[in-house]
Amino acid sequence: MHDAYAVLRIRDYRLFIITRFFTTIAFQMQGLIVAWQVYELTRDPLQLGLIGLAEALPFIAVALYAGHVADLHNRKRVILLFVLLFLSGTMILLAFTHWSTLLYALFGILPIYIVVAFSGIARAFMYPSFIALMAQLVPRQLYANASTWNSTVWHTAAITGPAIGGLIYGFFGARIAYFTVIFFISLGIILLSAVKKYPVPPVREKETLYHRLSSGIRFVFGNQVLLGSMTLDMFAVLFGGATAMLPVFAGEILHVGPQGLGFLRAAPMAGAVITSLWLAYNPPAKRAGNWLFIAVTGFGISIICFALSKNFYLSLALLLFSGMFDNISVIIRATAMQLITPDEMRGRVASVNSIFVGSSNEIGSFESGVAAKIMGLVPSVIFGGAMTVMVVGITAKITPMLRRLDLTKYG
């Protein structure tokens, strides 16, 4: 009988996902605070897109090396080190906010972009270490269960973060909001410190640095299931994400301010949590490939409908559906990656996945800003959703192994 709560009985896994909960709240809060600050200072959608580019470029630049580090060094220590780097960036943003009038007059919003760039580096190192550490905390037969609960907790935090961030920013201002971010990051550091130390998997001593950095790429490109699922998700996020433009929707179309922005940012995550809880009892293993393509198609259609909505509550509902569909693909891809990847390569394969999917969030933000500048806000989001649906059709045609994916065969 399927036990939906099996991994939650493992002490270190509980500490792990609670750590992810608090750090994700902090990351999501900071993303919202920065986006609204930039929007208030510039009123320019392109500047919102540049936030994503400022994070994506350094992220991509170090991602492969970050995966190498995750496979070579203690993963818990790597996470702690780069969470501290992120915390330092938050403190700098707090200082910028305190002296914003003077610093903005001297440098514009360049200091914000610089901090965002260092946040991208921190996230690049944290992600593969988080994924690799999670696989060490649970037995292989619980990988799907662990991925589902990891996604549930992450998305619950991603709901909570924007909601808290928007409300605190709207009622108390940016400085109190940044202090709250620091509080949640500190909680995450304390909890992760309580996780036991796990040994690093053995490595081949004769491998050169170049071979180790490139081996993750070769592994992914040699596996149609991994390559197809990552490519599908990458283009869906690249074209279909409307998150970067939500401050403009909140301010100019729906007229709900930073408080409403917090709920708009949280809505996709709420949908993802609903899906995660359902999938904890009904994992999409048998016909995973078909579910993957259906989910990404539903995501693209939800984004198109969101672009056409002028009602706040309808927009919330459509973003909720987009999160529900998106999380099906997230869980399928994460489970396949855990089952297919050898333990000694988890960090490097996760780093390749982060380049495909993680950085596409930020590059997608840049694409959204450029498209909104050229085409207008609503047409650009409709275009993105339509491109997502088109990518589904192309990927389904050229990846037959992904269409036939059955996760039960990897046991």
N, C-alpha and C positions, 0 to 999 in steps of 0.2 A: 504493500500500500504506500502511495506517495506521501511523504512527510514534508509539508510545506515549510515547517519551522526547523528543519534539521540543523542548518548551519547556525541558527541563532542560539543553539545550545553550546556552541564552542566559544569559550571565554575570549580568546584573542580575536576571533572574528567579530564578536560584539564590540570590543574596543575599537577595532578597525573601522567598522561602519559608523560608529558614533563619532569617531574622529573625522571621517569623510563628511558626516552630517554638519558638524560645526564649521569645518574649513570651507565647505561648499556654501553654507550660509554667508560666510565672510566674503568669499569670492564673488558671489552673486550680488550681494549688497554693494560691494565696491564697484562692480560693473555698472550698476544702475546709478550710483552716485556720480561716477565719472561722466556717464552719458548725459545726465541731466545738467551737470555743471557746464559741460561743453556746449550743450544746446542753449542754456541760458546766456552763456557768454557770446556765442557766435550766431545763433539762429540759422545755422547752415547745415543741411543734411550731409553735405560732402565731408564736413569736419567730423560728423558722427561716424561716417565710413572710415575716415583716416584713423580713428581709434582702433578699429579692427586691424588695419594694416600695420599700425605701430606695434601691435602685439604679435601678429602673425609672422612678420619677417624674422625677428630674432628667434621666435619659436621654431620655425622651420630650420633656421641656420644651425641650431644646436640639438635638434630632436634626435638625430641618429647617434650622436655622441652620448646623449642622455640615456638612450637605450643600452648602449655599451656599458655605461656606468652602472645602470641598474642590474646588469648581469654579472658585473665584476665586483661590486661592493655591497656592503650591508644595506638592504633596501630601506629599512627603517631609518637609518642614519641619513641617507640621501634625502628622504622625505622631510625629516626634521630640519635639515640644513636649508632646504629651499623654501620651506614654509617660513622660516626666519627671514629669508630674503624678501619674500612677499610682505611680511610684517613690516620690514624696514621701509618698503615702498609706501605702505599705508600711512606710516608716520610722516613721510615726506609730503604726501598728499594733504595730510592734516595741516602741516606747516604752510603749504601753499594756500590752503583755504584761509588760514589765519591772517596771512599777509597778501591776500588775493589781489587787492586793488593795486598795490605797489608792484607785485610780481607780474601781474597781467599787463600793466602799462609798460614794463621793461621787456618782457619776453613773450607776451601773448600766452597761448596755451601750450607752448613747447615743453615746459616742465612736466605737464600732465602726460604728454606723449612719451617723454623719456621714462617716467615711472611705469607707464603701461608696457613699454618695451622690456624693462626688467621683470615685470610681472609675467610677460610671455616666456622669458627664460626660465623663471621659477616653475611655471606650469609645465614647461617642456620636460623638466627633470622629474617633477613630481608624478606625472601621469604614468610613465612606464614602471616606475618603482611601486606605485600603488597597485597596478595591475599584477605585477610579478609577485609582490608580497601577498596579495589576496590568495593567489594559487598555492602559496606555501602554508596558509592557515587552515585549509580544508582538504579532506581527501578527494581524490579525482571524481568519484561518483557523485559528489555534491557540487561540482563546478557550475552546473546549470542553476541549481538552487542558490548558490552564492552570487552568481551574476544577476539573478532576478532580484534578490534582496539588496544587493549593491546598487542596482538601478533604482529600486524603490526608495531607498534612503537618500540617494543622490537627488532624485527628482523631488522628494519631499522637502529637502533642504533648498532646492532651487525654487520651490514655491515660496517657502518661508523667507528666504533672503530678499528677493525683490519686494515682497509685501512689507516686511519690516523696514527695508531701506527706504521705500517710497513714503511710508507713513512717518518715519522719523525725520527724513529730509523735509517733508512737507510741513510738519508741525514744529520741529525743533531746529532745523537747519543742518547744513553739511557737517559742521564740526562735531556735533553730537553723533551724527550718523557714522563718521569715521571712528570715533571712540568706541561705538558699538562693534564695528568691524574688528578693531583691535581686541576687544573682549572675546569675541567668538574664535578668533585665531588662537588666542592664548589657551582657551579651553581645549582646542584641538591638539595643541602641543603637549599639554599635560596628559591627555588620554593616550596619545600615541606613545608617549614615553613609558606607559605601563605595559605595552605589548612586549612579549618575550622576544629575545634575540634569536633569529633563525639563520642557519648557515647559508652561505652563498653556494649555489650549485657549482660543481667542479668545472673548470674551463680547460680548453686545449692549449697547452703552453706554447705550441709552435705557431699558433695563429697570429698573424700580424694585425696591427690596428686597422689597416685598410680592409683586411679580410673580415674582421669582426664587425666593422661598421657596415660593410656591404652585404653581409650574410643575411641580415634581416630582410633586406630588399629582395635578394635572390629567393629566399624562402617564400615570401608573399607572392612574388611574380611567378613562381613555379607552382602555385596552388590556385586553381580557378575559383574555388569557393571563397577563399580569403580575398583574392584580388577583386572578384566580382562584387562581393558584398561591401568591401571598402569603397570601391569606385562608385557604386550605386549611392551609398550614403554620402560620399563626398559631394557629388553633384547635386543631390537633393538639398543638402545644407548650403552649398555654394549659391544655388539659384533660388531655392525656396524659402530661405530664412528671412523673415520680416522683422526680426528682433531689433536690428540696428536702427530701423526707422520708427520703432514704437514711440520714442519721444515726440516725433513729428505728428504721428497719428493721435497721440494723447493730447498734444497742445493745439493742433490746428484743425483736426477733423472731428475728434470725439469730445474735445474741450473738457478734459477731466484732470489736468494738472499732474504733478508728481505722484499724488496719492493714487489716482487712476492708473498711472503708468506702472506703479508697483503691482497692481492687480493684473494688468495686461501682461507684464513680464512673467507673472506667476501662473497664468492660466495654462500655457502649454505644459508646465511642470505638473500642475494638478491633474491634467489628462494623463500624463505619463505615470503618475502614482496609481491612478485607477487601473490602468492597464497592467502595471507591475503586480498589483495585488491579485488581479484575476489570473495572470500568468504564473504566479506562485503556486496556484492550485491546478492550473491547466497549461503546463509548459508547451510551447509550439514546436515540439520536437519532430513529430512524424512527417509533416508536410511543411517543414520550415521554409524551404525555398519559395513555395507558392505564397505562404503568408508574408514573406519578405516583400515580394513584388506588389501584393495587394496593399500592404501597409504604406509603402512609399507613394503609391498612386493616390491613396486616400489623403496623405499628407499634402501632396501638391494641390489637390482639389480644394482642400480646406484653406490653403493660403490664398488661392484665387478668390474664393468667396469672402475671405476676410478683407481683401483689398477693396471689394465692392461695398462692404458694410459701412453705414454711417451711424449705426446704433451701438452704443457702448456694450450693452448686454449681449447683443447678437455677436459682436466682435469677440467678447470674452468666450462665448460658447464655441465659436469657430477656432479660436486659438486652443481651447480645451481639446477639441477633436484633433487638431494638428499634433498636439502632444501625445494623445492616445495612439495615433497611427505611428508616429515617429518612434515611440518607445518599443513597439513590437520589433522594428528593424534593429534597434539598439541591442536588445536582449538576444536576438538571434545571432547577430554578428559577434557579440561578446562571448556567447557560449561556444560558438564555432571556433573562435580564436583560442579560447582556453583549451578546448578538446584537441585541436589539431597541432598546437605549438608545443615543441619539447621544452621542458622546464628550463634548461640552460639557455634558451633563446627567447624567453618570455619578454624580457625588457626590450630587446631589439625589435621583435615583431610588434610589440605594443607601441614603440616609438614610430614605426612605419605607419601603423594604424593612426597614430596621433597626427602625422603629417597629412594623411588622407582625409581624416574626419575632424580631428580637433582644430587644426589650423584653418580648415575650410570655414569654420564659424567666423573667424576673424576676416579672412579674405572675402567671405560672403558678405560681411558687413561693409567692406570697402566696395565690393561690386554693387551692393544695394545703394550706397551713397552716390556712386558715379551714375548708376542707372537712374536714380531719382533726380539727379541734377540734369541729366540729358532728356529723359523721357517724361519726367513728372512723377510724383510720388505713387499715385494709384496705378498708372500704367506699368511702372517698373515692377511693382509687386505682382501684378497679374502676369507679366512676362516671366518672372521668376518661377511662379507656380506652374505655368505652361511648360517651361523648359524642364522642370522636374518630371512631369508626366511623360514628356518625350524621352528623357533619359531612361526611364523605366522600360519603355518599349525597346529601345536599342540594347540595353543591358540584358533583357530577357532573351533577346534573339541570339546574342553572341556568347552567352554563358549557360549552356545546357546543363552543366554539372550543378550550377547554383540553382537552377529551376528544380532540379531533382533532389535537392539537399534534404537528407534525412538524418537528423542529429542522433537518433537512437543507434545508428550504425557505428558511432564513434565511442560509445560506452566506456 
